[in-house]
Amino acid sequence: MEWLSTENIVAVGTAVLGIVASAGMVWYERRVPRRKRVGYRVQMDNPIGDDVRSGRANRRLGLFDEAPDMSDATLVLLRIENDGSQGIDRDDYTSPELHGLTAVFTDRTVRGVSVTQPTETDHLMDHFTAERGFGYAGNTLRIPRVPLNRGDHFKLLVLLSGGDVGREIRIVGGIRDGEVHPNRSATPDDKPPLFSRASRLITIMLTVSVVTLAAIVVARDDTPPPIGCAKGTLTVTGSTAFAPVMREVAQRYEESCAGAAVTVDAHGSTAGIRELESTGVQAKGKGSPPLVALSDGPKPTGMPELRENRVALSVFALVVNDDVGLKNLSTADVRRLYRGEITDWRQLGGRSLAVHLVSRDANSGTRQVFQRRVLGRGEMANSSVDCVHKDDPTAPVTRCELDSTDQVLTEVARLPGALGYSELNLATRAKGLHVLSLDTKAPSVDAIEHGHSPYPYREIEYAYTYGQPPADSLASSFLTYLSRGIGQDIIRTHGHVPCWTPEGMKLCA
C-alpha cells in the first residue's frame, strides 16, 4: 500500500513517540512546575586564624597578627549556579531591593569578598559593581542580579570573622516562576542530572526519528520554501552603525530561504536615503526597486515616496581614548569641546593631552543624531585629513571626518586625546577606548528599555523603501523577517531594542 512508505512509517512512529514524550513532559511539568532555579552550596568553610586541629595557637603565615578582631577569621567559598532548565535574566529576580540575592552568615561578620568564575563566563564580572547593589554589611552579603544561562555559575570567596566554622549559611531571595535553594552533591562541583534516564532515552529516540524523517524529506528534494520566503535579489544600504545587524539578518534569511540573495552595502544613513530616492525616480513606473535604506533617525523633509518602517531603538555613545582619563562629561562641556573652546583635556580635569575630534562624514546618521540630540547644532568645520595634524592652522582644535563607525573607533583607540561617537554595542567591544557618561547618566539599553534612564543620545532606526513593495516581493518578506521572530532576536543580540516588542512599541512610537 502507498501509505506504508518508509517516510510515512517513520512519520507515524515519530508522531506516536512525540505524543508519549509530550504526555511525559506534561506529567513532569505538573510534578515539577518551577523550571527556573538558582542553587547554592558551601564548598569550603575553613578557619584561617588559630589552628583548631592541634588545639594550640598557630599563627598561619602571620596574615592577621596585627588586624583587629581577626584571630577567629574564616574563609567561606560559595558556589551559586543556574541548575534549572531555563536561563535567568536580571528581571527574573523578585527582590524589591537593587540587588537580587542576600547571603546571610549566622553569628559572623563579612570582612571582604572576591568573585571568581570559570573563563567561559568572564562576562559575569561586569555585574559585580556597587552600582548594581554588590556589597556587604554586618553578617550579610548583597549579591547583584546576575543573568545566568543554563548551567552558568560563579563563586564568592568570603572573608569572615566573629564566629565558628560550620555555622548556618543561607541565601535568601526570589526568582519569578522559580526558586532559590541549597544544593548538595557528592563532590563540590558535581551537577545533579536534570533529566532521568527514561527522559534521556525518549529524547534520543525522538531525535533519531526526526533526523531520519528529515533525511528522507531532504533526499526527496521537494520541500517547499518556508512560509513568507521570497526569491530574487535585494540590496540593503544606509547606516554603518546598524550594518552588523543587517549582515547577520541577511545571512540568516538566505540560509532559510533558497533563491534569495541579500547584499548589505552600507555607506551612511544620508547616502543610503539619497541612493534610494535616486533609484526610485529612475525606476518610476516599474514599481518599488529592490533596495532598502536603513537610517539612524528619520529621513530629511520631502521625499514623499519613501515609506518608513520602524525597526529598532539604537543607543549611541561618546567614546574617548583611554589616555584621556575621564569617565563623564556634562552636555555643556561636550558643546564647548565641539565649539573649539576646550583645546586640552586638562581644562576638564583630564590628562594634559591635545583634543582631537574624530567625527563622521556628513552622510552619517550617527552624526546627525549626535548633533540633534546632544549638540543642538552642527559641528565645526573639518580641519584635518589624517586626524593628527591641522590642515587649517587657524582652527582651534584638530577635527577630522571618517566614513564609518568602525573607522572612528579604530582612530579614537589609536590617537591619544581623541574623542568620537559610535553606536553603543560596537563601542563597548572596542579596545583602547571607553564609553563616556553624559551628565553622569551612563548609556544603557536595559535602563532605557525599562524606562529607567533619560539618556539622550539615542534614536529610532528606520528602514525605508521607495513606495510600497508588493506583498510577495523579497523586500517585503525581508522587512517582515527583520521586524519579527528571528530578526527581533538578532536585533536584541546586537544591543538594540526591537520596535515590535511591547517595550519597543512605546519607545518607537
Stockholm file with secondary structure:
# STOCKHOLM 1.0

chainA/1-509         MEWLSTENIVAVGTAVLGIVASAGMVWYERRVPRRKRVGYRVQMDNPIGDDVRSGRANRRLGLFDEAPDMSDATLVLLRIENDGSQGIDRDDYTSPELHGLTAVFTDRTVRGVSVTQPTETDHLMDHFTAERGFGYAGNTLRIPRVPLNRGDHFKLLVLLSGGDVGREIRIVGGIRDGEVHPNRSATPDDKPPLFSRASRLITIMLTVSVVTLAAIVVARDDTPPPIGCAKGTLTVTGSTAFAPVMREVAQRYEESCAGAAVTVDAHGSTAGIRELESTGVQAKGKGSPPLVALSDGPKPTGMPELRENRVALSVFALVVNDDVGLKNLSTADVRRLYRGEITDWRQLGGRSLAVHLVSRDANSGTRQVFQRRVLGRGEMANSSVDCVHKDDPTAPVTRCELDSTDQVLTEVARLPGALGYSELNLATRAKGLHVLSLDTKAPSVDAIEHGHSPYPYREIEYAYTYGQPPADSLASSFLTYLSRGIGQDIIRTHGHVPCWTPEGMKLCA
#=GR chainA/1-509 SS CGGGSHHHHHHHHHHHHHHHHHHHHHHHHHHSCCCEEEEEEEEEEEECSSBTTTTBCCCSTTTTSSSTTCTTCEEEEEEEEECSSSCBCGGGBCCSSSSSEEEEETTCEEEEEEEECCGGGGGGGGGCSGGGTCEEETTEEEECCCCBCTTCEEEEEEEEESSCTTCCEEEECCBTTEEEEECCCSSTTCCCCSSCHHHHHHHHHHHHHHHHHHHHHHHHTCCCCCTTCCCEEEEEEECSSSHHHHHHHHHHHHHHSTTEEEEEEECCHHHHHHHHHHHHHHTTTSCSCSEEEEEESCCCSCCTTEEEEEEEEEEEEEEEEGGGCCCEECHHHHHHHHTTCCCBGGGGTSCSCBCEEEEECTTCHHHHHHIIIIISSCCCCCCCSSSSSCSSTTSSSEEEEESSHHHHHHHHHHSTTEEEEEEHHHHHHCSSEEECEETTBCCCHHHHHTTCCCCCCEEEEEEEEESCCCTTSHHHHHHHHHHSHHHHHHHHHTTCEETTSHHHHHHTC
#=GC SS_cons         CGGGSHHHHHHHHHHHHHHHHHHHHHHHHHHSCCCEEEEEEEEEEEECSSBTTTTBCCCSTTTTSSSTTCTTCEEEEEEEEECSSSCBCGGGBCCSSSSSEEEEETTCEEEEEEEECCGGGGGGGGGCSGGGTCEEETTEEEECCCCBCTTCEEEEEEEEESSCTTCCEEEECCBTTEEEEECCCSSTTCCCCSSCHHHHHHHHHHHHHHHHHHHHHHHHTCCCCCTTCCCEEEEEEECSSSHHHHHHHHHHHHHHSTTEEEEEEECCHHHHHHHHHHHHHHTTTSCSCSEEEEEESCCCSCCTTEEEEEEEEEEEEEEEEGGGCCCEECHHHHHHHHTTCCCBGGGGTSCSCBCEEEEECTTCHHHHHHIIIIISSCCCCCCCSSSSSCSSTTSSSEEEEESSHHHHHHHHHHSTTEEEEEEHHHHHHCSSEEECEETTBCCCHHHHHTTCCCCCCEEEEEEEEESCCCTTSHHHHHHHHHHSHHHHHHHHHTTCEETTSHHHHHHTC
//
